[in-house]
Amino acid sequence: MTAETTFRREVRAWLEANCPAEMRRPIASDDDICWGGRRFRFQSDAQRLWLERMVERGWTVPTWPRAYGGAGLSREEAAILRQEMRALGCRSPLDSFGIWMLGPALLKYASEEQKLEHLPRIARGEIRWCQGYSEPSAGSDLASLATRAEVHADHFIVNGQKIWTSYADQADWIFCLVRTDATRKQGGISFLLFDMETPGVSTRPILLISGKSPFCETFFDNVRVPRRNLVGELNAGWTIAKYLLGHEREMIGASGNASDARSVGGLAVDALGVDERGRLAEPDLRSQIARFEIDEAAFGAWMERVTTLARRGEGDPAVASGLKYYGSELNKRRWELVMATMGAPALEWEGERSNDGYLARSWLRTKGNSIEGGTSEVMLNVVAKRTLGLPGA
């Protein structure tokens, strides 16, 4: 028996024994998602227990070193963990911008003191983070950002505005790009961390087409940030920002391979039934779902391939843009099919029966997938130039 087979069996046995039955059901509302943080309230004892058990195992961040709250697993072992969780229908114990985006950047660029201060709390779900990147006049051209930080001996004074700050009104801390040198563009940006309860920080939700407000405007009015919260060198934040954006795009792209979701085919069978041959009774919809699930499987294989190449040091620098583009578009297709499958009842907007319109609101929310983290058009340009070597317009 190979070491991989032994590990897989051990993982499967542990998950079967420790993942509560309630945490193996498909997500049916936003309350089913555990974001952690100082203000988070668990929906159930099962949700709390599942997080505690995975934290104790180090499996909320399985590849991180043990000193920072992880399990020190290899990429191969982490892939096995994901596969076995998906096979059993286990929900993610913790969703976190700290895990998906900030954590990798801190592992690469932060001081040891900063790693020990922030990474274990991210792994345990104690602090919820938001991202301070985009501004009203700095979206696709992020490097033109104007939020400024005056440099003092032991602190910064931050003034400015960010926009599209996801869950800023619920976050505990923010990782923020600020301008510390007005004479340079990319070369004048620094990367700061600070508490959202710092005097001078305020947020205002932005209502979306879904009727929800995951995005906010965030304002900084003479916010005092300790100098020790600077990650990396002064005016060297653009390098960190680009590295973090790569992880953000991979995170958004991964939505195209939703491990927590019920298969579209399974939903369709339950909703519409099967014909005398055991097939989905709607032939046109059956064909669309088959094409989607083939593409979904291919995308999953591509993601595993990307992991393998990264381990060998052979990754394409533009691969995150490709993953982000295709994953975003694939997730939009998934929700179009879900709505087509569920029919008119899926348009129900509020009430207990529909979990406050979860399907309709989630479908509308996916329209933003091809904008956030870099528009699909920008991602295609990146792939065209950096992977295919095509000339710019």
SVG drawing of the C-alpha trace seen along z (x, -y; Angstrom):
<svg xmlns="http://www.w3.org/2000/svg" viewBox="-43 -64 55 66">
<polyline fill="none" stroke="black" stroke-width="0.4" points="0.0,0.0 1.4,-3.4 1.8,-6.3 -0.8,-8.2 -3.4,-5.4 -2.7,-5.1 -3.2,-8.9 -6.4,-8.9 -7.9,-6.1 -6.9,-8.0 -8.4,-11.2 -11.6,-9.5 -12.0,-7.7 -11.4,-10.9 -13.9,-12.9 -16.5,-10.2 -16.1,-10.1 -15.8,-13.9 -17.8,-15.8 -21.4,-16.3 -24.2,-15.1 -25.6,-18.6 -22.3,-19.8 -22.7,-17.3 -25.9,-18.9 -25.7,-21.3 -25.6,-25.0 -29.1,-26.4 -28.6,-29.9 -25.9,-32.5 -26.2,-31.4 -24.7,-28.1 -21.4,-29.7 -18.9,-30.2 -16.9,-33.4 -15.5,-33.6 -14.5,-36.8 -15.2,-38.7 -18.8,-39.2 -19.7,-35.9 -22.5,-33.9 -22.7,-30.2 -25.9,-29.0 -25.7,-25.7 -23.6,-23.6 -22.7,-21.4 -21.3,-24.4 -19.2,-25.4 -18.0,-21.9 -17.0,-21.3 -14.8,-24.4 -13.3,-23.5 -12.4,-20.0 -10.8,-21.2 -8.9,-24.0 -7.5,-21.5 -6.4,-19.3 -4.9,-22.3 -7.1,-21.6 -8.6,-25.0 -5.2,-25.9 -3.7,-22.4 -0.6,-23.5 0.4,-26.2 3.2,-25.4 2.1,-24.1 3.6,-27.2 1.0,-29.4 -2.0,-27.2 -1.7,-24.8 -1.0,-21.1 2.1,-21.2 0.6,-19.0 2.1,-18.7 0.1,-19.9 -0.7,-16.3 -2.0,-15.6 -4.1,-18.8 -5.6,-17.8 -6.5,-14.4 -8.2,-16.2 -10.2,-18.3 -11.2,-15.3 -12.3,-13.3 -14.3,-16.3 -16.1,-16.6 -16.8,-12.9 -18.5,-13.0 -20.2,-16.3 -18.4,-18.1 -18.8,-21.8 -15.9,-24.2 -15.4,-24.7 -14.3,-28.3 -14.5,-30.8 -12.0,-33.6 -10.3,-36.3 -7.6,-35.8 -7.1,-32.2 -7.6,-32.8 -5.7,-36.0 -4.0,-37.7 -2.5,-34.5 -0.4,-33.5 0.9,-37.1 1.9,-37.2 3.6,-33.8 5.7,-35.2 6.3,-38.8 5.6,-39.4 8.0,-39.5 8.1,-36.6 6.5,-38.8 3.6,-39.7 3.2,-36.0 2.9,-34.9 0.5,-37.7 -2.0,-37.3 -1.7,-33.8 -2.8,-31.7 -5.9,-33.9 -6.8,-33.6 -6.5,-29.8 -8.7,-29.7 -11.3,-32.0 -10.9,-34.6 -10.4,-37.6 -12.4,-38.4 -10.5,-40.4 -11.6,-42.7 -9.6,-44.0 -8.9,-47.7 -7.9,-47.9 -10.3,-49.4 -11.2,-53.1 -13.8,-55.2 -11.1,-56.3 -8.9,-53.2 -10.6,-50.0 -8.9,-48.2 -6.1,-50.8 -5.5,-49.9 -2.1,-51.5 -3.6,-55.0 -5.1,-54.7 -5.1,-57.9 -5.7,-56.9 -2.7,-58.4 -0.7,-57.5 1.5,-60.2 4.7,-58.7 5.7,-59.5 8.4,-58.1 6.3,-55.3 2.9,-55.5 1.0,-56.5 -2.0,-58.8 -4.3,-57.4 -6.9,-59.5 -9.0,-58.4 -11.7,-56.1 -12.1,-52.5 -15.0,-51.0 -16.4,-47.6 -14.9,-46.5 -16.5,-43.1 -18.1,-42.7 -16.2,-45.7 -19.2,-46.4 -18.7,-42.9 -14.9,-42.7 -12.5,-43.1 -9.3,-44.1 -8.4,-45.4 -5.4,-44.8 -5.1,-48.1 -3.1,-49.6 -2.1,-53.2 0.0,-55.8 3.1,-56.8 5.0,-58.5 3.0,-60.8 5.9,-61.1 5.7,-57.4 2.8,-55.2 3.4,-51.5 6.6,-52.5 4.8,-54.7 2.3,-52.2 2.6,-50.5 0.7,-47.6 -0.8,-48.2 -2.9,-46.2 -5.2,-47.8 -8.2,-47.2 -11.5,-48.4 -12.4,-49.7 -9.6,-52.3 -11.0,-55.8 -11.6,-57.4 -12.7,-54.2 -16.3,-54.1 -18.3,-52.0 -21.4,-52.4 -23.1,-49.4 -23.8,-49.4 -27.1,-47.8 -26.7,-45.3 -29.2,-44.0 -29.6,-40.9 -31.1,-43.1 -28.1,-42.4 -25.1,-44.5 -21.9,-42.5 -20.0,-45.4 -19.3,-48.7 -17.7,-52.1 -15.0,-52.5 -13.7,-55.9 -10.5,-56.8 -10.4,-60.1 -7.0,-60.6 -6.7,-57.0 -3.6,-56.3 -1.9,-53.0 1.2,-51.8 4.4,-51.6 4.8,-47.9 1.6,-47.2 3.5,-47.9 4.1,-44.6 7.3,-44.5 9.2,-47.7 7.9,-51.2 6.8,-51.9 7.1,-48.2 3.5,-47.3 2.7,-46.8 4.7,-43.6 2.7,-42.2 -0.5,-43.5 0.1,-41.7 0.9,-38.5 -2.3,-38.7 -4.3,-39.4 -3.1,-36.2 -4.6,-34.3 -7.8,-36.3 -8.3,-35.4 -7.7,-31.8 -10.2,-32.0 -12.9,-33.6 -12.0,-31.1 -12.5,-28.2 -16.2,-29.1 -16.4,-27.3 -15.8,-24.1 -18.1,-24.4 -17.2,-21.6 -20.0,-22.5 -22.8,-22.6 -25.2,-19.9 -24.7,-18.8 -26.9,-20.6 -27.9,-17.2 -29.0,-16.0 -31.1,-19.2 -32.7,-18.7 -33.6,-15.1 -35.2,-16.0 -37.1,-18.9 -38.2,-17.5 -38.0,-13.7 -36.8,-11.1 -38.2,-9.4 -38.8,-5.7 -35.1,-5.2 -34.0,-6.9 -32.9,-10.1 -33.8,-13.7 -37.2,-14.2 -36.3,-17.5 -34.1,-16.6 -32.9,-20.2 -32.0,-20.9 -30.4,-17.5 -28.1,-18.3 -27.2,-21.7 -26.5,-20.2 -24.3,-17.4 -22.2,-20.0 -21.9,-22.0 -20.9,-19.0 -18.3,-17.9 -16.8,-21.4 -16.9,-21.5 -15.0,-18.2 -12.5,-19.5 -12.0,-22.7 -11.5,-20.6 -8.8,-18.6 -7.2,-21.8 -7.1,-23.1 -5.4,-19.9 -2.9,-20.3 -2.2,-23.9 -1.4,-22.6 1.0,-20.0 2.8,-22.5 3.1,-25.0 4.7,-22.3 7.3,-21.7 7.9,-25.5 6.5,-25.3 3.5,-27.5 2.5,-30.1 2.4,-33.6 -0.9,-34.3 -2.6,-31.1 -4.5,-32.8 -6.1,-35.1 -7.2,-32.1 -8.6,-30.3 -10.4,-33.5 -12.0,-34.0 -13.1,-30.5 -14.2,-29.8 -16.3,-33.0 -18.0,-32.2 -18.6,-28.6 -20.2,-29.7 -22.6,-32.0 -23.6,-29.1 -24.2,-26.9 -26.6,-29.4 -28.4,-29.9 -29.0,-26.2 -30.1,-26.1 -32.7,-28.8 -33.9,-27.0 -34.2,-23.8 -36.1,-25.1 -38.4,-27.3 -40.8,-30.0 -40.4,-29.0 -36.7,-29.9 -37.7,-33.5 -39.3,-33.8 -37.7,-36.8 -38.4,-36.4 -40.0,-34.2 -39.0,-31.2 -39.9,-28.7 -37.2,-30.1 -34.7,-30.9 -35.2,-34.6 -34.9,-34.1 -31.6,-32.4 -31.7,-31.0 -32.8,-34.2 -30.4,-36.4 -27.4,-34.0 -28.1,-33.8 -28.1,-37.6 -25.0,-37.8 -23.0,-35.7 -23.4,-38.5 -20.6,-40.3 -18.2,-37.3 -17.0,-38.5 -16.3,-42.0 -14.7,-41.5 -11.1,-40.6 -10.5,-41.9 -13.1,-41.9 -13.3,-39.0 -12.1,-41.3 -9.0,-42.2 -8.3,-38.6 -8.5,-37.6 -6.0,-40.4 -3.6,-39.1 -3.8,-35.5 -3.4,-36.8 -0.3,-38.8 1.5,-36.8 0.6,-33.2 -0.1,-33.4 2.4,-36.2 -0.1,-38.2 0.6,-41.9 -1.4,-44.5 -4.0,-46.6"/>
</svg>
